[in-house]
Amino acid sequence: MTATGLGYNGDISTTASGKTCQRWDSQYPHSHTFTYMQNQENYCRNPSADSDLWCYTIDPAFRLENCNVPICECRDTPEGYFYIGKTSHTVNGRQCVRWIA
């Protein structure tokens, strides 16, 4: 995942403040033009290439909010997921293996 979340394909579906995300295939309570996102359920994404992951909320008073998705230090390599640093799990909980250089 990049710092802006463009490559994020996980299943976090709540905003940083805990609001539930609206499904991308729904136009209620907030209408939007991201109809090509319909197969993304209600997961946090960054379809507009903003600075962070976000979603529309199911709260009519709050159109959209950023999501708090932790960035993992794992690296996808031909040998599997390896990590450098303190983080040893991907955002969807997959275990990483310590990188030995």
Backbone torsions as a table, in degrees:
resi	resn	phi	psi	omega
1	MET	NA	136.4	175.8
2	THR	-79.9	170.4	180.0
3	ALA	-60.9	-29.2	179.2
4	THR	-91.0	-2.3	176.9
5	GLY	81.6	12.9	-176.2
6	LEU	-60.8	-31.5	-179.6
7	GLY	-95.4	5.1	-176.4
8	TYR	-68.3	129.7	-179.9
9	ASN	-133.1	28.8	-178.6
10	GLY	-85.8	-171.3	-173.3
11	ASP	-118.5	23.7	174.4
12	ILE	-69.3	129.5	-173.5
13	SER	-132.9	28.9	173.7
14	THR	-131.6	151.0	-179.2
15	THR	-79.7	173.9	179.9
16	ALA	-59.8	-29.8	179.3
17	SER	-91.0	0.8	176.1
18	GLY	96.9	5.7	178.5
19	LYS	-76.0	143.3	177.8
20	THR	-74.9	138.3	179.3
21	CYS	-77.0	145.0	174.2
22	GLN	-76.7	144.3	176.0
23	ARG	-64.1	141.7	-179.6
24	TRP	-68.7	-23.6	178.7
25	ASP	-89.2	9.4	178.6
26	SER	-110.7	147.5	175.3
27	GLN	-109.9	15.0	-178.5
28	TYR	-131.5	136.0	3.3
29	PRO	-83.1	-2.9	-177.6
30	HIS	-121.8	123.0	176.4
31	SER	-80.2	152.9	-177.5
32	HIS	-157.4	171.6	-177.9
33	THR	-106.1	6.5	-178.0
34	PHE	-87.2	52.3	-177.2
35	THR	-66.9	-24.8	178.0
36	TYR	-69.0	-9.1	179.6
37	MET	-89.1	8.7	-170.8
38	GLN	-57.9	-25.1	179.5
39	ASN	-88.6	10.4	-177.6
40	GLN	-98.4	15.8	178.6
41	GLU	53.0	-127.9	176.2
42	ASN	-122.6	33.7	-175.4
43	TYR	-81.4	150.6	176.1
44	CYS	-64.5	132.3	179.8
45	ARG	-145.4	178.3	176.9
46	ASN	-135.5	64.6	-176.0
47	PRO	-68.9	-18.2	-178.5
48	SER	-98.4	6.7	-179.3
49	ALA	55.0	39.8	174.7
50	ASP	-73.8	-168.4	-176.4
51	SER	-84.4	-4.4	-176.8
52	ASP	-158.0	166.8	173.5
53	LEU	-71.6	147.8	-178.4
54	TRP	-157.1	174.8	172.4
55	CYS	-158.4	160.6	168.4
56	TYR	-75.3	146.5	-178.5
57	THR	-100.9	162.6	175.5
58	ILE	-85.1	-0.2	177.1
59	ASP	-85.5	116.4	-178.8
60	PRO	-58.5	-23.7	-178.2
61	ALA	-82.4	-14.0	-178.0
62	PHE	-129.4	104.3	-174.9
63	ARG	-62.4	-55.9	179.1
64	LEU	-146.7	157.8	178.4
65	GLU	-147.1	155.6	173.8
66	ASN	-72.1	155.3	177.5
67	CYS	-106.9	153.5	178.6
68	ASN	-105.5	88.9	179.3
69	VAL	-108.1	118.2	-179.0
70	PRO	-66.8	139.3	177.7
71	ILE	-89.3	125.3	-178.9
72	CYS	-90.8	147.7	178.3
73	GLU	-89.6	13.4	-179.7
74	CYS	-70.5	149.8	176.4
75	ARG	-121.3	129.5	176.9
76	ASP	-84.0	118.7	-179.9
77	THR	-125.3	167.4	177.5
78	PRO	-57.6	-25.8	-179.7
79	GLU	-84.6	-10.1	-178.7
80	GLY	130.5	-163.3	179.1
81	TYR	-88.6	124.0	177.1
82	PHE	-123.1	158.6	177.9
83	TYR	-132.3	155.5	175.0
84	ILE	-127.7	122.8	-179.2
85	GLY	111.6	-154.7	-173.3
86	LYS	-90.2	-28.4	-176.6
87	THR	-77.2	131.2	-177.0
88	SER	-126.5	14.5	177.9
89	HIS	-136.1	146.8	172.7
90	THR	-76.2	172.0	-178.1
91	VAL	-65.2	-23.1	177.8
92	ASN	-96.6	14.4	171.9
93	GLY	90.1	2.3	178.3
94	ARG	-67.7	135.7	179.9
95	GLN	-74.9	136.3	174.3
96	CYS	-100.5	160.1	179.3
97	VAL	-108.4	139.7	-178.5
98	ARG	-61.5	130.9	179.5
99	TRP	-78.2	122.6	176.2
100	ILE	-111.0	110.0	-176.6
101	ALA	-92.6	NA	NA
